[in-house]
Amino acid sequence: MPSPDDLLAVTIVVLSYNRRDALESNLAGLLRMVDENGCELVIVDNASTDGSVEMIRAAATGRTGVTALLNDRNLGVAGGRNAGWRAAGRDFILTIDDDTFVTTEAVGEMLSIMHRRPDMGIITPIILDARTKNKLYDYGEVEFRIGNFQGGCHMLRRSLLETVGYNDEACTFGGEELDLSIRVRAAGSDVVYTPRATVLHDGRVRYGKEGSDRRARWLYNFVRVHHKHFPLAAALPLSLRYLLSHLVAGLRANGLRAVPVLLGSGWRGLRDGRRQHVPVPPQVVRFYTNPTLRPDLGNVPLLHKLRRRVVR
Protein backbone atom coordinates (compact mmCIF):
# COMPACT_ATOMS: atom_id res chain seq x y z
CA MET A 1 0.00 0.00 0.00
CA PRO A 2 1.39 3.44 -0.88
CA SER A 3 2.40 6.03 1.69
CA PRO A 4 -0.41 8.46 2.66
CA ASP A 5 1.74 11.20 1.15
CA ASP A 6 2.00 9.38 -2.19
CA LEU A 7 -0.95 10.50 -4.28
CA LEU A 8 0.27 9.26 -7.66
CA ALA A 9 -2.92 7.20 -8.04
CA VAL A 10 -5.19 10.23 -7.56
CA THR A 11 -6.70 12.77 -9.93
CA ILE A 12 -8.29 15.74 -8.15
CA VAL A 13 -11.17 17.22 -10.16
CA VAL A 14 -12.29 20.66 -9.01
CA LEU A 15 -15.44 22.15 -10.54
CA SER A 16 -15.79 25.93 -10.56
CA TYR A 17 -18.33 28.51 -11.60
CA ASN A 18 -18.07 32.24 -10.84
CA ARG A 19 -16.28 31.86 -7.50
CA ARG A 20 -12.91 33.28 -8.40
CA ASP A 21 -11.94 34.27 -4.85
CA ALA A 22 -12.69 30.83 -3.41
CA LEU A 23 -10.88 29.10 -6.25
CA GLU A 24 -7.85 31.36 -5.91
CA SER A 25 -7.61 30.51 -2.19
CA ASN A 26 -7.90 26.84 -3.05
CA LEU A 27 -5.47 26.61 -5.96
CA ALA A 28 -2.30 27.28 -3.98
CA GLY A 29 -2.80 24.17 -1.86
CA LEU A 30 -3.93 22.03 -4.78
CA LEU A 31 -0.95 22.99 -6.93
CA ARG A 32 1.37 22.25 -4.02
CA MET A 33 -0.13 18.75 -3.79
CA VAL A 34 0.60 18.24 -7.48
CA ASP A 35 4.22 19.30 -7.02
CA GLU A 36 4.92 17.55 -3.71
CA ASN A 37 2.65 14.48 -3.72
CA GLY A 38 2.38 13.61 -7.40
CA CYS A 39 -1.38 13.82 -7.87
CA GLU A 40 -3.00 15.01 -11.09
CA LEU A 41 -5.23 18.11 -11.06
CA VAL A 42 -8.08 18.79 -13.48
CA ILE A 43 -9.74 22.20 -13.13
CA VAL A 44 -13.15 22.43 -14.80
CA ASP A 45 -14.73 25.84 -15.32
CA ASN A 46 -18.39 26.08 -16.30
CA ALA A 47 -18.14 29.27 -18.40
CA SER A 48 -17.43 31.70 -15.57
CA THR A 49 -17.57 35.43 -16.25
CA ASP A 50 -15.75 36.73 -13.16
CA GLY A 51 -12.13 36.32 -14.27
CA SER A 52 -11.84 32.69 -13.18
CA VAL A 53 -11.06 31.52 -16.72
CA GLU A 54 -7.97 33.70 -17.04
CA MET A 55 -6.74 32.65 -13.60
CA ILE A 56 -7.22 28.94 -14.35
CA ARG A 57 -5.49 29.24 -17.71
CA ALA A 58 -2.50 30.96 -16.07
CA ALA A 59 -2.30 28.32 -13.32
CA ALA A 60 -2.26 25.44 -15.81
CA THR A 61 0.07 26.91 -18.42
CA GLY A 62 3.45 25.17 -18.44
CA ARG A 63 2.59 22.88 -15.50
CA THR A 64 2.92 19.12 -15.73
CA GLY A 65 0.02 17.30 -14.14
CA VAL A 66 -2.46 20.19 -14.38
CA THR A 67 -5.25 20.30 -16.96
CA ALA A 68 -7.64 23.21 -17.51
CA LEU A 69 -11.05 22.41 -19.02
CA LEU A 70 -12.67 25.72 -19.92
CA ASN A 71 -16.22 25.03 -21.02
CA ASP A 72 -17.83 27.52 -23.39
CA ARG A 73 -21.19 27.01 -21.69
CA ASN A 74 -22.41 26.00 -18.25
CA LEU A 75 -22.75 22.21 -18.27
CA GLY A 76 -24.24 22.12 -14.78
CA VAL A 77 -22.82 20.17 -11.88
CA ALA A 78 -23.37 16.73 -13.44
CA GLY A 79 -22.01 17.71 -16.86
CA GLY A 80 -19.06 19.61 -15.42
CA ARG A 81 -18.03 16.70 -13.23
CA ASN A 82 -18.42 14.30 -16.13
CA ALA A 83 -16.04 16.40 -18.22
CA GLY A 84 -13.47 16.31 -15.43
CA TRP A 85 -13.87 12.58 -14.88
CA ARG A 86 -13.36 11.85 -18.56
CA ALA A 87 -10.12 13.83 -18.47
CA ALA A 88 -8.85 12.03 -15.34
CA GLY A 89 -5.90 9.75 -15.94
CA ARG A 90 -5.41 8.10 -12.53
CA ASP A 91 -7.16 5.16 -10.86
CA PHE A 92 -8.91 7.19 -8.16
CA ILE A 93 -10.77 10.46 -8.65
CA LEU A 94 -11.27 12.94 -5.82
CA THR A 95 -13.99 15.41 -6.79
CA ILE A 96 -14.36 18.71 -4.93
CA ASP A 97 -16.16 22.01 -5.35
CA ASP A 98 -14.12 25.17 -5.79
CA ASP A 99 -14.92 26.14 -2.18
CA THR A 100 -13.94 22.78 -0.64
CA PHE A 101 -10.49 22.76 0.94
CA VAL A 102 -8.65 19.45 1.27
CA THR A 103 -5.33 18.42 2.82
CA THR A 104 -2.79 15.81 1.80
CA GLU A 105 -3.65 13.91 4.97
CA ALA A 106 -7.37 13.77 4.18
CA VAL A 107 -6.82 12.68 0.59
CA GLY A 108 -4.24 10.09 1.67
CA GLU A 109 -6.59 8.67 4.30
CA MET A 110 -9.43 8.25 1.83
CA LEU A 111 -7.05 6.62 -0.64
CA SER A 112 -5.76 4.19 2.01
CA ILE A 113 -9.30 3.14 2.89
CA MET A 114 -10.15 2.59 -0.77
CA HIS A 115 -7.06 0.39 -1.16
CA ARG A 116 -8.09 -1.67 1.88
CA ARG A 117 -11.72 -1.98 0.80
CA PRO A 118 -12.01 -3.18 -2.82
CA ASP A 119 -15.79 -3.37 -2.34
CA MET A 120 -15.95 0.38 -1.75
CA GLY A 121 -16.95 2.38 -4.81
CA ILE A 122 -17.30 5.87 -3.33
CA ILE A 123 -16.12 7.38 -0.06
CA THR A 124 -16.99 10.76 1.46
CA PRO A 125 -15.35 12.40 4.51
CA ILE A 126 -16.43 14.63 7.38
CA ILE A 127 -17.22 18.06 5.92
CA LEU A 128 -16.92 21.07 8.23
CA ASP A 129 -18.21 24.56 7.60
CA ALA A 130 -15.05 26.56 6.93
CA ARG A 131 -16.26 29.48 9.07
CA THR A 132 -17.99 27.86 12.04
CA LYS A 133 -16.18 24.48 11.96
CA ASN A 134 -19.56 22.81 12.54
CA LYS A 135 -20.20 19.48 10.83
CA LEU A 136 -22.38 19.95 7.77
CA TYR A 137 -23.30 16.27 7.88
CA ASP A 138 -22.86 14.17 11.02
CA TYR A 139 -23.00 10.41 10.65
CA GLY A 140 -21.10 9.61 13.84
CA GLU A 141 -17.61 8.39 14.63
CA VAL A 142 -17.51 5.10 12.74
CA GLU A 143 -17.56 4.21 9.05
CA PHE A 144 -21.16 4.25 7.91
CA ARG A 145 -22.92 2.99 4.78
CA ILE A 146 -24.81 5.98 3.39
CA GLY A 147 -27.47 6.39 0.75
CA ASN A 148 -26.00 9.48 -0.85
CA PHE A 149 -22.40 10.72 -0.91
CA GLN A 150 -21.58 14.41 -0.51
CA GLY A 151 -20.95 16.09 -3.85
CA GLY A 152 -18.65 18.71 -2.35
CA CYS A 153 -15.98 16.06 -1.63
CA HIS A 154 -15.90 12.40 -2.58
CA MET A 155 -13.44 9.86 -3.94
CA LEU A 156 -14.40 7.15 -6.42
CA ARG A 157 -12.72 4.45 -8.47
CA ARG A 158 -12.35 5.43 -12.11
CA SER A 159 -13.01 1.82 -13.13
CA LEU A 160 -16.43 2.11 -11.52
CA LEU A 161 -17.49 4.62 -14.17
CA GLU A 162 -16.91 2.01 -16.86
CA THR A 163 -19.40 -0.23 -15.06
CA VAL A 164 -22.17 2.13 -13.92
CA GLY A 165 -21.67 5.10 -16.24
CA TYR A 166 -21.24 8.78 -15.49
CA ASN A 167 -23.49 11.34 -13.81
CA ASP A 168 -27.02 11.67 -15.17
CA GLU A 169 -26.82 15.06 -16.91
CA ALA A 170 -30.59 15.40 -16.76
CA CYS A 171 -29.91 16.28 -13.10
CA THR A 172 -29.48 19.97 -13.80
CA PHE A 173 -29.14 20.77 -10.10
CA GLY A 174 -29.31 18.21 -7.31
CA GLY A 175 -30.01 14.49 -7.48
CA GLU A 176 -26.86 13.50 -9.39
CA GLU A 177 -25.18 12.12 -6.25
CA LEU A 178 -28.24 10.09 -5.28
CA ASP A 179 -28.64 8.74 -8.81
CA LEU A 180 -25.00 7.64 -8.99
CA SER A 181 -25.12 6.19 -5.46
CA ILE A 182 -28.11 4.03 -6.40
CA ARG A 183 -26.39 2.76 -9.55
CA VAL A 184 -23.17 2.05 -7.65
CA ARG A 185 -25.03 0.03 -5.05
CA ALA A 186 -27.01 -1.80 -7.73
CA ALA A 187 -23.68 -2.81 -9.28
CA GLY A 188 -22.58 -4.39 -5.98
CA SER A 189 -20.24 -1.68 -4.66
CA ASP A 190 -20.56 0.33 -1.46
CA VAL A 191 -20.96 4.04 -0.72
CA VAL A 192 -19.40 4.92 2.62
CA TYR A 193 -18.82 7.85 4.97
CA THR A 194 -15.54 7.91 6.90
CA PRO A 195 -14.85 9.99 10.02
CA ARG A 196 -11.10 9.47 9.52
CA ALA A 197 -10.76 12.29 6.98
CA THR A 198 -11.95 15.88 7.38
CA VAL A 199 -12.27 18.70 4.84
CA LEU A 200 -13.59 22.28 4.95
CA HIS A 201 -16.41 23.69 2.84
CA ASP A 202 -17.11 27.41 2.47
CA GLY A 203 -20.52 27.32 0.82
CA ARG A 204 -22.88 30.28 0.76
CA VAL A 205 -26.60 30.41 1.40
CA ARG A 206 -28.75 31.68 -1.46
CA TYR A 207 -31.81 33.77 -0.75
CA GLY A 208 -34.82 35.10 -2.65
CA LYS A 209 -35.59 34.05 -6.20
CA GLU A 210 -32.22 32.31 -6.70
CA GLY A 211 -32.83 30.16 -3.63
CA SER A 212 -36.43 29.31 -4.59
CA ASP A 213 -35.45 28.37 -8.15
CA ARG A 214 -32.72 26.08 -6.84
CA ARG A 215 -35.16 24.47 -4.39
CA ALA A 216 -37.62 23.74 -7.22
CA ARG A 217 -34.91 22.20 -9.40
CA TRP A 218 -33.55 20.23 -6.45
CA LEU A 219 -36.99 18.80 -5.68
CA TYR A 220 -37.66 17.93 -9.32
CA ASN A 221 -34.42 16.01 -9.65
CA PHE A 222 -34.74 14.05 -6.41
CA VAL A 223 -38.32 13.03 -7.16
CA ARG A 224 -37.32 12.08 -10.72
CA VAL A 225 -34.45 9.91 -9.42
CA HIS A 226 -36.78 8.16 -6.93
CA HIS A 227 -39.14 7.20 -9.75
CA LYS A 228 -36.37 6.48 -12.25
CA HIS A 229 -35.06 3.62 -10.11
CA PHE A 230 -37.71 2.42 -7.66
CA PRO A 231 -41.11 0.74 -8.14
CA LEU A 232 -44.07 3.05 -7.66
CA ALA A 233 -44.97 1.52 -4.29
CA ALA A 234 -41.54 2.47 -2.94
CA ALA A 235 -40.95 5.69 -4.88
CA LEU A 236 -44.26 7.35 -4.02
CA PRO A 237 -43.79 7.46 -0.21
CA LEU A 238 -40.18 8.60 -0.67
CA SER A 239 -41.10 11.43 -3.00
CA LEU A 240 -44.18 12.53 -1.02
CA ARG A 241 -42.16 12.85 2.19
CA TYR A 242 -39.42 14.68 0.31
CA LEU A 243 -42.00 17.01 -1.25
CA LEU A 244 -43.53 17.75 2.15
CA SER A 245 -40.18 18.73 3.66
CA HIS A 246 -39.55 21.13 0.78
CA LEU A 247 -43.05 22.59 1.00
CA VAL A 248 -42.47 23.40 4.67
CA ALA A 249 -39.07 24.96 3.95
CA GLY A 250 -40.42 26.81 0.90
CA LEU A 251 -43.34 28.26 2.88
CA ARG A 252 -40.97 29.55 5.54
CA ALA A 253 -38.62 31.12 3.02
CA ASN A 254 -40.97 32.37 0.30
CA GLY A 255 -44.54 32.17 1.56
CA LEU A 256 -47.55 30.72 -0.22
CA ARG A 257 -46.21 31.53 -3.68
CA ALA A 258 -43.74 28.65 -3.23
CA VAL A 259 -46.50 26.02 -3.06
CA PRO A 260 -47.65 25.82 -6.73
CA VAL A 261 -44.05 26.00 -7.95
CA LEU A 262 -42.94 23.11 -5.76
CA LEU A 263 -46.05 21.02 -6.46
CA GLY A 264 -45.41 21.46 -10.18
CA SER A 265 -41.75 20.47 -9.79
CA GLY A 266 -42.72 17.37 -7.84
CA TRP A 267 -45.31 16.32 -10.44
CA ARG A 268 -42.88 16.79 -13.34
CA GLY A 269 -40.23 14.81 -11.47
CA LEU A 270 -42.66 11.92 -10.94
CA ARG A 271 -43.82 11.97 -14.56
CA ASP A 272 -40.31 12.09 -16.05
CA GLY A 273 -38.95 9.50 -13.63
CA ARG A 274 -41.67 6.98 -14.53
CA ARG A 275 -40.94 7.54 -18.22
CA GLN A 276 -37.23 6.84 -17.63
CA HIS A 277 -37.76 3.95 -15.21
CA VAL A 278 -34.95 1.38 -15.05
CA PRO A 279 -35.55 -1.01 -12.12
CA VAL A 280 -32.85 -1.85 -9.59
CA PRO A 281 -32.47 -5.11 -7.61
CA PRO A 282 -34.93 -5.62 -4.71
CA GLN A 283 -32.14 -5.43 -2.12
CA VAL A 284 -31.30 -1.91 -3.31
CA VAL A 285 -34.94 -0.86 -2.93
CA ARG A 286 -34.95 -2.28 0.61
CA PHE A 287 -31.74 -0.41 1.41
CA TYR A 288 -33.18 2.94 0.31
CA THR A 289 -36.52 2.50 2.07
CA ASN A 290 -34.93 1.57 5.41
CA PRO A 291 -35.91 4.26 7.98
CA THR A 292 -32.44 4.14 9.57
CA LEU A 293 -30.66 5.09 6.33
CA ARG A 294 -28.84 8.42 6.31
CA PRO A 295 -29.06 11.04 4.99
CA ASP A 296 -32.83 11.31 4.99
CA LEU A 297 -33.88 10.92 1.36
CA GLY A 298 -37.58 10.61 2.11
CA ASN A 299 -37.05 7.23 3.78
CA VAL A 300 -37.84 8.41 7.33
CA PRO A 301 -41.59 8.26 8.10
CA LEU A 302 -43.10 11.42 9.60
CA LEU A 303 -44.03 9.60 12.82
CA HIS A 304 -40.37 8.65 13.32
CA LYS A 305 -39.38 12.31 12.99
CA LEU A 306 -42.09 13.41 15.44
CA ARG A 307 -40.97 10.81 17.98
CA ARG A 308 -37.39 12.06 17.69
CA ARG A 309 -38.48 15.64 18.36
CA VAL A 310 -40.53 14.59 21.39
CA VAL A 311 -37.56 12.66 22.81
CA ARG A 312 -35.33 15.72 22.40
ABEGO torsion letter per residue (X at the ends): XBBAABAAABBBBBBBBGBAAAAAAAAAAAAAAAAAAGBBBBBBBBGBAAGAAAAAAAAABGBBGBBBBBBABBAEAAAAAAAAAAABABABBBBBBAABBBBAAAAAAAAAAAAABAABABBBBBBBBAAAGBBABBAEABBBBBABBBAABBBBBAAAAAAAEBBBAABABEGAAAAAAAAAAAAGBBBBBBAABBBBBBBBBBBEAAAAAAAAAAAAAAAAAAAAABBAAAAAAAAAAAAAAAAAAAAAAAEAAAAAAAAAAAAAAAAAAAAABBBBBAAAAAAAABAABOBBAGABBAAAAAAAAAAX
